[in-house]
C-alpha cells in the first residue's frame, strides 16, 4: 500500500488535472486491517495462512481499535467518498481532525448507560504517519488594522496544527490517496517566566489550551466555553487545510493564478465553511491577490454538501463570537454579504423581504452568521444526499437562492462501500455473487440487478438463504 501511495503522490504532482480536496469534521473510517486486505486482494490468502497457524483473522481484526474520528452518517459519508475516490482513480486528499478521544465508550452498568473515555489512541495507531514537517500556524483573537482590501490582522493567540497521514487504498487499483488529520499543538509549550516563579499550572496554560482543541470529538457546546472550543476546532481544521492546499500547489506551480484550474475543495456539511473566508484571507494577505481575483477563484473552487433541511438545525455562529475569535474573517464575511446583497438589489429579486431572507447575517435572532448561506453563496455547486432531499433542499430550504442560481443545486446520493459491507460482513454472500454474476459488482453496484435472473432458481435461493441466516440441517 505504501508503494502505491508514493506512486500516487508522485503522479498527482505531475498530473495536469484538477485534484479533489474533501474537508469533513468527521470520518467514520472503521477498522483498517480488514479493509486494507480486501482492497489489496489479500483477504482470503491471509485468512487461510493465519488459519493454518490456528489464528482467526476475524478475531484478530476485532482487536483493532476503531478510530474515534466520527460517530454518525456525516462521518460514514466522508469515509465512503474517500474510499470511492481511490477506487475510481481520482487524485484526492481528505482533511479532518485527529481527535485524542472519540465520542465516548458505552458501558451498561445496572441496566444504565455509563459513558467512559474512548481512548482509541491508548496503544498508538499503526496505520498513521506523523508528518513533523507538515505543520501550519493557526491564529485567532486580536484585532484588524484597516489597510488594504481586507485589513491587517494582528492576532493575540497562536496554535500549531501538525499533520498525521493515513493511507486510503482503492479497491483493485493502484490509486492510493491520503487522509490528512490535524492535531493541535502549542505554539509555545512553556512560559519559562511563570514556571520559574512557581506558577506551574499557568506556565503550561497555552499548551493545555492548544491540546484541548483536538482533544475530543464533539465537545459539549451547551456552554459558552463549549461553543468557543467548537468554533476553534472548526477554524483549526479549515485554516491548516487551506494553508496546506495552497502551499502544496504553490510549490508545484510557483503561482496561485491557476488555483481554480487545479484545485477543487468540497465541504462536507457546514463545519468547514469557514474555509471560504480563510481561502480569501490566505490569497490576499499571503499571495498578494486582489479581492476580485480571490473571490472569483473561491466561487469556482468550492462545492458544498447539505445534510439537513431543518433551518433551526443549520449551524449559525453569533457575530460577536466570530468577531472576537476571528475578526478578519468577520470583515471578509461582511464584504461577501454586502456585495451579494447589492447584486440582489440590482436584480429582480431585490425586495426588502427577499434581501432579509438571503442575507448571510441573520438579524432576527441576535445577529448570527448563517454558515449554510455562506456556503451556498461561496460555492459553484450545492448537493443534497438523496434525490428527495436534494429536491426539497432546492425548493424549500434554499428556494430563494435557487431562484437566483437554478443550476447550482444538484443531487449526489449517499456513498456506500460494498467491499466492506458485503465483502467483509457477509463473505458467503459475496462469494455467491461472484460465482453467479462475476466480481464487477464490487466496483459497480448496478451489476447487482443481474441477480434478478435467479429469482426462480431454487439452487441459488437455497445458497442465498444459507449465506444470510442460520438454518439447522440446511
N, C-alpha and C positions, 0 to 999 in steps of 0.2 A: 504493500500500500504506500509506503514512504517513497519508493522508487517512482511509482506512478504519480504521486503527489508532486515530487520535484519536477518531473517532466511536464506536468500540467501547469505549474507556476512558470516554468521557462516558456511554454507555449503562449501563455497569457501575455507575457511581456512583449513577445513579437507579434501577437495576434492583432490585426488591424480592426477587428470587430469590436462592438461595444461589450463591456463587461457588466454583469449584474451585481449589485451590492444590496443585500437584503438585511434590513435592520429590524430587530424584534427584541422586546424586553424579556421575552420568554422563549425557551427552546426545550420542549419535552422530548428529548432525544431517545430515551430508553437505553437499555444496556447495549454496549458497543460490541462485545465479543461475538455474539450470535449474528448480529447484523453484518459485521465485517466478514465472517465466514461465509454467509450467504452471498454477499456481494462479490467476493473473490472466487466463488465456486468451490470452496474447500470444506463446506459444512459436512457433507456425507463422509468424505475421506477422514476428516479429523474425528468425527463421531465414531467411525469404525476403528480407527487406530487407538483412540482412548479406550474404547470398549474392550479391546484386546488386552489392555492393562487394568481392566476392571474399574475404569473411571467413567462415570456417566456424564456426558457432555452437558446435558440439560441441568443436572445438579451443579456442575461447575459454573455454568452461565448464571445460575441463580445467586451465586456467591458475589457476583459483581455488584457494586453499589450503583443504584440508579441515580444519575446526575441530578442534583437539585437545582435545575435551571428553569423549570416550568411546572405548571400543575393543572393546565386545562386546555381547552380546544385551541386557544391562541398559540400556545407553545407547540402543540402537536401539528397544527397547520404549518408553522415555521419549519419544524423538523421534516415534514413531508415534502415541502417545497425544496429544501436543501438536498434531500435525497433524490428528488426528481430532476433537479438542475444537473446534478452529477450524472445521473443515469442517462439523461438526454444529451449530455455532452456540452452543456452550456458553461462557459467560463464564469464562475461566480464566487463571491465571498459572502459569508454570513457574518453578522456582527451582533454581539449581545454582551451580557454582563456575567462574570464568573462569581456567582454568589458563594460565600463561605458556607452558608446553611440554606437548605431548601425551606419549603413552607413549614412543615412540621412532620414528625413521625407519629402516626396514630397508634395509641395503645388503648386497649379496653381493660379497665380495672373496675371490678364490682359493677359490671354492666354499664359503665360510663366511659365516654371518650376522654382520654388524658393525652394532651399534646406534649411530646418530647422533642428535643432538638434533632433535626435531620442533619447530622454531621456526616455528610456524604464524602467529605474530603479527609476523614479521620485517618485513613491509611494511604492518602495520596490518590492520584488518579493516573493510571498507566497510559491513558490514551491522549494526554495533552503534552504540548511542548512549550516550555517557558521561553518567551521572546524578550530577553532583557533589553535589547536594543530597540524594540518596537514599543516606544512609550511616548506619551504626549502630556504636556502641562494643560490642566483644565482650570480655568479661572472662574471666580464668582465674586459677587459683592462689589463694593466700591461705588464709583460714580463715573459719569461721562463728561468729558470736556468737549464743548461744542466747537469742533473744527473738522472740515471736510464734509463729506456727504452723510456719514453716519457717526461722526464724532470719534473721540479717542477715549477708549475705556481704560480707566485706572482702577484695577481690581484691588481688593484687600484680602483675598483668600486664594490659595492655590492647592491643588492636589495633583498627584501624578497617576495617570492611567497606564497600567502595564499590561501587555498582551500575553495571553495564553492561547495557543492554536490547537484545534482539533482537526482530525482528518475526516472528510466526508466522502467515502468512496461511492462510485456509481456501480450499478448492477451490471455485470458482464461487459464492462468497458474500462478503458484505461483512465478516463477522466476522474480525477480525484480532487475535490475542492476543499476550501479552507473555511472553518468556523472560527473566527477570532473573537475571544471573550476578554473583556477588560476587567481588571482588578484594581481597586483604588488603593494607592499607597500614599504616605505622607510626603509632601514636597520637602519639608524639613522634619526629620524624625524626632529631634530632641532640642529643647530650648535649654542650652547649657547654663545660661544665667540663672534661670529658675531652679534648675537641678542643683547647682552649686549652693543656692540659698536654702536648699532643703525642701523646696516646693515640688516634690517628685510627681505628684498627680498632674499638676498643671504643666510640668515640664514635658510630659508625654501627651498633652492635650490635643495637639494638632495631629499626632499620629493616630490617636484613638478616633478623633473626628473623621479623618480620612478613611480609615478602615471600616467605619460604620456604614459608609455609603454603599459598599457592596457586601455587607455582612449577611444580609438575609433577603430572600425572595419575598416581595410584598410585605414591607413593614406596615404596622398598624397606622393608618393615616386618619384615624378619628380625632387625633390631637393636632395642634399646630406644629409641634415638633415632628410628628409623623409625616405631615404634609410636606414640610421643608425637606425632610430626608428623601421622600419620594421624588420631589422635583430635582433634587441634587442627583439622584440615581439616573433619572432620565437625561439630565444635561450631561453628566459624565459620559453616558453611552453615546450621545449624539456628537458631543464635542470631540472626543477621542476618535470616533469613527470618521467624521468628516475630515478632520486633520489628516488622518491616516490615508484616506482615499485620495485626497488632493495631493498629499506629499508623494505617494507612490506614483501617481500619474505624472507629476512634475519631474520625478527622477527619470522617467522614460522619455517624455516629450519635450522637457525644458520650457514648457509653456502651459498656460491653462486656457488659452483661446479655443482649443478644440475639446474642452472638457465634456461638453454636451454631446459631442460625436462619439466619445469613447466610454462614457460612464452613464449607467442607469442606476438610480437608487430607489428601492421600493420600501415603503413604510408599512409595517405590519401593525395596524391599528394606530391610535393617536399618541401612544407613548413616545415614539421617536420623532414627532412632528417638529420639535424644536430644531431638527436638522435643517429645516428651510431657512430660518433666520441665521442659523450658525454657518451655513454654506455662504450666504451673502456676506456675513461678517469676515469670514476667512478670505474670500476672494477680494473684498475691497481693502481690508487692512493688511493682509499678508502678501497679496499678489497684485496689488495696485490696479484692480479692475474698477471701472466706473460702476455706479449703481445700475444704470440701464443695462449694461452688459451682464452684470452679475444676476440681475433679476430675469433677464431673457434666458440665460443658461439654466437658472434654477427651475423655471417652469418646464423646460424640456427634459430635465434630468429626473425629476421626482414623479413617482406614482404612489397611490395610496389604497390600501385595503381597509374598508369599513367593516366592523364586526357587529355593530348593534344599531337597531332602528329607534331605540328609545332616546329621545333628546336629553332626558334627565340623566341617562347613564353615560352620556358622552363626556369626555374629560374636559374640564374647564379649570383654569387657574386664576386666582384673584390677581388683578392688575398690581395691587400693592406688593404681593409676594414676588411676582416676576420682576417688578421694578427694584426691589431690594436685593434679590439674588443675581438677577441678570439685567441690569439697567440698559445696556446697549441693545440687547435683544428686544426689550420692550419698545425702544425707539424704532428699531427696524420693523417690528410688527405694526406699530402706529403708521409708519410710512407705507407699508404694503396695504394696510387697510384704507388709508387716505386715498392713495392712487386708485384702488379698486372702486371705492365709493364714488370718486369723481368720474370714473369710467361709466358706472351705472347711471349717474345723474345725466350724463350726456346721451344715454341710450333711451329706449322706450320703456325701460324698467326703473325709471328714476323717481317714482313717487315716494313719499316720506315713509310710508309703512314698509315698502319693499326694502328701502335703504336700511331701516331699523332691523329687519329680519336677516339680511345678509351680512351685516357688519360683523367683523371678527370680534369686536368688543361688544359684549352683552351689557347694555346699560340698564336692563330691567332687573337684574339680580345681583346688585352690588358691584358692578363693573368687573367683569371677568373676561378672560381671553378664551374664546371658543376654539379649541385646538382642531376640531374636525373642520371647522370653517377655514382655518388657516391651511389645512391640508388640501382641501378642495381647490382653493384659490391658487396655491403654490404648485399643484400637480397637473400633469397633462392628461393623466388617466386616473379614474377612481372606480374601484370594483367592489361588489359585494361577494359573498361566498356561496351563493346558490342562485338559481335563476329567479325564484320568487323573491328572495331577499334583495337581489340587485334591482328588480323591478320596483319594489316598494321604496328602496333607497333613492331611486331616481325620481319617483313620482311623489313621495311623501317627505322623507327626511331632508333631501337635498333638492326638492322640487323647484325652489326658486333659482338655484344655481343651474339646474338642468334647462331652464328657460333661456339662460344666457349661453350655456355650452352644452347643447343636447348630445354632442358626440363624445363628450368627456366621460360619460358613465357607461361602464361595460360590466359583464359578468365573468368571473373566474371561479369555477366551482372548487370547493374544498379539495385539497390533495389527499392522497392515500398511498400507503406503501404496501403493495400486495406481497412483496418479498417477506416482510416481517409478519404481517397479519394473517397470511395464508401459509407461506413457506415455512415459517417457524412455529406459529401457533398450531397448525394442523398439517404436518408433513405428509400424512397419509392422503389427505385430500389433494395436496399439491402434486403428489406423485400420480394420483389417479388422473388429474387434469393433464399432466404431462403425457401420460400414456394415450389418452383419448383425443386430445386436441393440440398436443405439442406444447413446448415451453414458452412460446412467444407471449402468452397471456401475462407473464411476469413484467413485461415492459409495455404491453398494450392491453388494457383491461377490456376493450371492446371485443377481443377474441373470446372472452368467456361466453358470449352469446352462442358460440358454436356448440355449447353443451345442450342446447335445445333439441338437437337431433337425437339425443339419447333419452328423451322424456318417456319413451315406452320400452326402453332397453332394460330388461329385468336384471341382467348381469351387472350393468352399470349402476342401476339403482341400489342393488344389494351392496356393491362396493362403496357407493356413496354413503349409505346408511352406516356401514361399518366404520367409515372414516370419521363420522360425526357423533355417533352415540355408541355407548357400550351395550351390546346385545348378547345376552347369555346364549351360548351354543350356536351363535350365528355362523 
